[in-house]
Amino acid sequence: MTNSITTSPNPSITFGREPYRVSVEEYIAFRRDGYLVVRGLFTRHDVEELLAHTDDLMHGRIEVEGVPPPPPNATVQEMETRLVRIHMLHQKLEIHERYLLHPRLLDVLEALIGPDVLAMQTMLFLKGPGAQGQGYHQDSYYIPTFPDSLCGAWVALDRADEENGCVRMVAGSQVEPIYPPAAGYGFGNRELADIEAVSNVGGAWNDDEDERNGLRPVASKYAGRETPVVLDPGDAAFFGGHVLHRSLTNRSATRMRRAFVTHYCNARSFTPWLGGNGEHILGRGATTLPFAQPRFGTPCAANRPESSRADDALKPALMVASEGGMEAMPAEAAPRQEY
């Protein structure tokens, strides 16, 4: 079975908007709060293409290795609620690779964590009515980068609000370290003298069960600063890997909360995650570390380095030093400075 969505071979048809330029106030907001909401980043065409694609997945019209088909004679409701989250489809489907490398996503990331951007992960969230939320977690707990530069991008395909379980960010919590796991998988800042390990983070729970989450005491330090991030289709929320965030149960009787979620880091950060840097795609800029080519040929810095806007940022800007890095200036030749 093949994808029933016809995708354009010309990315400019889908990605026809002007480049997105992050403002100074947006940059400050990201550093201050740990996250940034960008309204209307994706076009209506983008959203409609991705929604049609999610319908194909839910109804079994696309055959993808690792994604189970619906059972025979499944009802519409059963087909639309059988899948909750699908990881790493950019390795299997062109449409996911293309949106992982969406130029307007990379525009924002270039300003926030760039200019060199490594594209690492895709997730498709299909949160139907009644579906559980996800408890407090920090994304760098799962995807370590050194230096730590992880950034997520959460793009709404349906309206996401408090009724259907939107993401909730704890503003200011980006200053927290990554709390390590008490046991099992996870990364944390174990080198800190008094850091405590955590358990039961990020689980898919009903709202009242989140009391067991080991990060809840950390979140409680930011009382009144947890913000429901309400997004319309095409809006995107960018958030750093240290920010505590969660979602609650979809309490709507009829509304889905679908989202396309991606993760990136600065391409000059080292990551051991899923085989290391060489398994992830250079989206923007340049790096001395390994990187992968896009499997479906989506244009990006990996296959078109000459087109990257980050090239300008790599040109040397000399101040006092010479090109060799050193310069000696006799005292009598130094310009006089008045203070």
C-alpha positions as CSV (number, residue, x, y, z in Angstrom):
1,M,0.0,0.0,0.0
2,T,1.4,3.4,-0.8
3,N,0.9,6.9,0.5
4,S,-2.4,8.3,-0.9
5,I,-1.2,11.9,-0.5
6,T,0.4,13.4,-3.6
7,T,3.5,15.3,-2.5
8,S,5.0,18.0,-4.6
9,P,8.5,17.4,-6.1
10,N,9.1,21.1,-5.8
11,P,9.4,22.1,-2.2
12,S,8.8,25.7,-3.0
13,I,5.2,24.9,-3.7
14,T,4.7,23.7,-0.1
15,F,7.3,26.0,1.5
16,G,6.3,29.1,-0.4
17,R,6.4,31.7,2.4
18,E,9.1,34.2,3.0
19,P,11.9,33.2,5.4
20,Y,10.9,33.7,9.1
21,R,13.1,36.2,10.9
22,V,13.1,35.9,14.7
23,S,12.8,39.3,16.4
24,V,14.9,40.5,19.3
25,E,11.8,40.3,21.6
26,E,11.2,36.7,20.5
27,Y,14.9,35.8,21.2
28,I,14.6,37.4,24.6
29,A,11.4,35.5,25.3
30,F,13.0,32.2,24.4
31,R,15.9,32.8,26.8
32,R,13.7,34.2,29.5
33,D,10.9,31.6,29.5
34,G,12.6,28.6,27.9
35,Y,10.1,28.5,25.1
36,L,8.8,30.6,22.2
37,V,5.4,30.5,20.4
38,V,5.5,31.4,16.7
39,R,2.0,32.0,15.2
40,G,1.2,30.8,11.7
41,L,4.6,29.3,10.9
42,F,3.1,26.6,8.7
43,T,0.7,27.5,5.9
44,R,-2.8,26.1,5.6
45,H,-1.6,23.9,2.8
46,D,1.1,22.5,5.1
47,V,-1.4,21.7,7.8
48,E,-3.9,20.2,5.4
49,E,-1.3,17.9,3.8
50,L,-0.1,16.7,7.2
51,L,-3.7,16.1,8.4
52,A,-4.6,14.1,5.3
53,H,-1.5,12.1,6.0
54,T,-2.4,11.4,9.6
55,D,-5.9,10.2,8.4
56,D,-4.2,7.8,6.0
57,L,-2.0,6.5,8.9
58,M,-4.9,6.1,11.3
59,H,-7.1,4.4,8.8
60,G,-4.4,2.0,7.6
61,R,-4.2,3.4,4.0
62,I,-0.4,3.7,4.4
63,E,1.6,0.6,5.1
64,V,4.6,1.5,7.3
65,E,7.0,-1.0,9.0
66,G,6.5,-0.9,12.7
67,V,3.0,0.7,12.5
68,P,0.3,-1.9,13.0
69,P,-2.7,-1.8,10.6
70,P,-6.2,-1.5,12.1
71,P,-7.9,-4.7,13.0
72,P,-10.4,-6.1,10.5
73,N,-13.9,-4.5,10.8
74,A,-12.6,-1.8,13.1
75,T,-15.0,1.1,13.7
76,V,-14.0,4.6,12.7
77,Q,-13.6,5.5,16.3
78,E,-11.3,2.5,16.9
79,M,-9.2,3.4,13.9
80,E,-8.8,7.0,15.0
81,T,-7.8,6.2,18.5
82,R,-5.6,3.1,18.0
83,L,-2.4,5.1,17.5
84,V,-1.1,7.7,20.0
85,R,2.5,8.5,19.0
86,I,4.7,7.4,16.2
87,H,8.5,8.1,16.2
88,M,11.1,8.6,13.5
89,L,8.9,8.4,10.4
90,H,11.3,10.7,8.6
91,Q,13.5,7.6,8.1
92,K,10.7,5.9,6.3
93,L,8.4,8.5,4.6
94,E,9.3,11.4,2.4
95,I,6.7,13.7,3.9
96,H,8.1,13.5,7.4
97,E,11.6,14.2,6.2
98,R,10.4,17.2,4.2
99,Y,8.6,18.7,7.2
100,L,11.5,17.9,9.6
101,L,13.6,20.1,7.2
102,H,10.9,22.7,6.7
103,P,12.8,25.9,5.9
104,R,10.7,28.1,8.3
105,L,11.4,25.7,11.2
106,L,15.1,25.9,10.4
107,D,14.9,29.7,10.1
108,V,13.7,29.9,13.8
109,L,16.2,27.3,15.0
110,E,19.0,29.0,13.2
111,A,18.4,32.1,15.4
112,L,17.7,30.2,18.6
113,I,20.4,27.5,18.7
114,G,22.3,27.9,15.4
115,P,23.5,28.9,13.0
116,D,24.3,25.2,12.5
117,V,21.3,22.9,13.0
118,L,21.2,19.1,13.2
119,A,17.8,17.6,12.6
120,M,17.4,14.6,14.9
121,Q,13.8,13.3,15.5
122,T,10.3,13.4,14.3
123,M,7.2,12.4,16.3
124,L,3.6,12.4,15.2
125,F,1.1,12.8,18.1
126,L,-2.5,11.5,17.5
127,K,-4.2,12.3,20.8
128,G,-7.8,11.3,20.5
129,P,-10.7,12.1,22.9
130,G,-10.1,10.6,26.3
131,A,-6.4,9.9,25.7
132,Q,-4.1,10.3,28.7
133,G,-1.6,13.1,29.2
134,Q,2.1,12.9,29.6
135,G,3.7,13.7,32.9
136,Y,6.4,16.3,33.6
137,H,9.6,15.6,31.7
138,Q,12.7,17.3,30.2
139,D,13.6,16.3,26.7
140,S,17.4,16.4,27.3
141,Y,16.8,13.6,29.7
142,Y,16.2,11.4,26.7
143,I,18.3,13.0,24.0
144,P,21.7,14.2,25.4
145,T,23.8,16.7,23.5
146,F,27.3,18.1,24.5
147,P,27.3,21.1,24.7
148,D,23.7,20.9,25.6
149,S,21.7,22.6,22.8
150,L,18.6,20.4,22.3
151,C,15.5,22.2,21.1
152,G,12.1,20.8,20.3
153,A,9.5,22.2,17.8
154,W,5.8,21.4,18.5
155,V,3.6,22.2,15.5
156,A,-0.2,22.1,16.0
157,L,-2.3,20.4,13.3
158,D,-5.5,20.7,15.2
159,R,-6.3,23.5,17.6
160,A,-4.6,22.6,20.9
161,D,-6.2,24.0,24.1
162,E,-6.9,23.1,27.7
163,E,-9.9,21.0,26.8
164,N,-8.1,18.6,24.4
165,G,-4.8,18.4,26.4
166,C,-2.4,21.1,25.0
167,V,1.2,21.1,26.1
168,R,1.9,23.0,29.3
169,M,5.3,24.7,29.7
170,V,6.8,25.7,33.1
171,A,8.2,29.1,32.2
172,G,11.7,29.7,33.7
173,S,12.4,26.1,34.4
174,Q,15.1,26.0,31.6
175,V,17.6,27.1,34.3
176,E,17.2,23.7,36.0
177,P,19.7,20.9,35.5
178,I,18.6,17.6,33.9
179,Y,17.6,15.4,36.7
180,P,19.0,11.9,36.2
181,P,17.0,8.6,36.4
182,A,17.0,6.6,39.5
183,A,17.2,3.5,37.3
184,G,17.0,2.6,33.7
185,Y,17.4,4.8,30.6
186,G,18.0,8.5,30.8
187,F,20.7,11.2,31.0
188,G,21.2,13.7,33.8
189,N,23.7,16.1,35.4
190,R,25.1,13.6,37.9
191,E,28.2,15.7,38.4
192,L,26.3,18.1,40.6
193,A,27.0,17.5,44.3
194,D,23.4,17.5,45.6
195,I,21.3,16.5,42.6
196,E,18.6,14.0,43.3
197,A,17.6,11.2,40.9
198,V,14.0,11.0,39.7
199,S,11.5,8.2,38.8
200,N,8.2,8.0,36.9
201,V,8.9,11.0,34.7
202,G,7.1,11.5,31.4
203,G,4.7,8.6,31.8
204,A,1.4,8.5,29.9
205,W,-0.9,8.9,32.9
206,N,-4.3,10.3,33.9
207,D,-4.0,13.7,35.4
208,D,-4.2,12.6,39.1
209,E,-1.5,10.0,38.7
210,D,1.1,12.7,37.9
211,E,1.5,13.1,41.7
212,R,4.0,10.1,41.5
213,N,6.2,12.0,39.0
214,G,9.7,12.6,40.5
215,L,9.9,16.0,38.8
216,R,6.7,17.3,40.4
217,P,8.7,18.8,43.4
218,V,10.9,20.6,40.9
219,A,7.9,22.0,39.0
220,S,6.4,23.2,42.3
221,K,9.2,25.7,42.7
222,Y,7.6,27.5,39.8
223,A,4.2,27.9,41.2
224,G,2.0,30.0,39.0
225,R,4.4,29.8,36.0
226,E,3.0,26.7,34.3
227,T,1.4,28.0,31.1
228,P,-1.1,26.1,28.8
229,V,0.3,26.7,25.4
230,V,-2.8,27.2,23.3
231,L,-2.0,26.8,19.6
232,D,-4.1,27.1,16.4
233,P,-3.2,24.9,13.4
234,G,0.1,25.9,11.9
235,D,1.4,27.6,15.1
236,A,4.6,26.3,16.5
237,A,6.1,26.2,20.0
238,F,9.9,25.9,20.3
239,F,11.3,24.8,23.6
240,G,14.7,24.0,25.1
241,G,15.7,20.6,26.3
242,H,15.7,21.6,30.0
243,V,12.2,23.0,30.2
244,L,9.8,21.1,32.3
245,H,6.6,20.4,30.4
246,R,3.6,18.1,30.4
247,S,0.1,17.6,29.0
248,L,-3.2,16.6,30.6
249,T,-5.9,14.3,29.4
250,N,-7.9,15.1,26.3
251,R,-11.3,15.9,28.0
252,S,-13.0,16.6,24.7
253,A,-15.7,14.2,23.5
254,T,-15.0,14.6,19.8
255,R,-11.8,16.6,19.2
256,M,-8.4,15.2,18.2
257,R,-5.2,16.9,19.2
258,R,-2.8,16.1,16.5
259,A,0.7,17.5,16.3
260,F,4.0,17.2,14.3
261,V,6.9,17.3,16.8
262,T,10.6,17.5,15.9
263,H,13.9,17.8,17.8
264,Y,17.2,19.5,16.8
265,C,20.5,20.5,18.3
266,N,23.4,22.7,17.3
267,A,25.3,20.7,14.6
268,R,28.5,21.3,16.5
269,S,27.2,19.5,19.6
270,F,28.2,15.8,20.0
271,T,25.3,13.4,20.6
272,P,25.5,9.6,21.3
273,W,21.8,9.3,20.8
274,L,20.7,6.6,18.3
275,G,24.1,6.0,16.9
276,G,25.5,9.5,17.1
277,N,25.8,12.6,14.9
278,G,26.3,10.6,11.7
279,E,22.7,9.3,11.9
280,H,21.2,12.8,11.9
281,I,20.7,15.3,9.1
282,L,22.5,18.6,8.7
283,G,19.6,21.0,8.2
284,R,21.4,24.4,8.2
285,G,24.9,25.6,8.5
286,A,28.1,23.6,8.7
287,T,30.0,21.3,11.2
288,T,33.2,19.4,11.6
289,L,31.2,16.5,13.1
290,P,29.6,13.7,11.0
291,F,26.1,14.1,9.6
292,A,23.7,12.1,7.5
293,Q,22.2,12.9,4.1
294,P,18.4,13.1,3.8
295,R,17.2,9.8,2.5
296,F,14.6,11.3,0.3
297,G,16.7,14.2,-1.1
298,T,15.0,17.0,0.7
299,P,17.1,20.2,0.1
300,C,19.1,21.3,3.1
301,A,22.6,22.1,4.2
302,A,23.6,18.4,4.0
303,N,23.1,18.3,0.2
304,R,23.2,22.0,-0.6
305,P,25.8,23.6,1.7
306,E,26.3,26.5,-0.7
307,S,22.7,27.6,-0.1
308,S,22.8,27.8,3.7
309,R,22.3,31.3,5.1
310,A,24.6,30.3,8.0
311,D,27.6,30.5,5.6
312,D,27.9,34.2,6.3
313,A,28.2,33.6,10.0
314,L,31.2,31.3,9.5
315,K,33.3,34.0,7.8
316,P,36.1,35.3,10.1
317,A,35.4,38.6,11.8
318,L,38.7,40.0,12.9
319,M,39.0,42.5,15.8
320,V,42.6,42.9,17.0
321,A,44.0,39.5,16.1
322,S,45.5,38.7,12.7
323,E,44.4,35.8,10.6
324,G,47.0,33.7,12.3
325,G,45.3,34.5,15.7
326,M,48.1,36.7,17.2
327,E,49.2,40.3,16.8
328,A,51.8,42.3,18.7
329,M,51.4,46.0,18.7
330,P,54.2,48.3,20.1
331,A,52.9,50.7,22.8
332,E,53.8,53.8,20.9
333,A,51.7,52.5,17.9
334,A,48.6,51.8,20.0
335,P,45.7,54.3,19.5
336,R,45.2,56.7,22.4
337,Q,42.1,56.0,24.3
338,E,40.2,58.5,26.4
339,Y,38.1,57.3,29.4
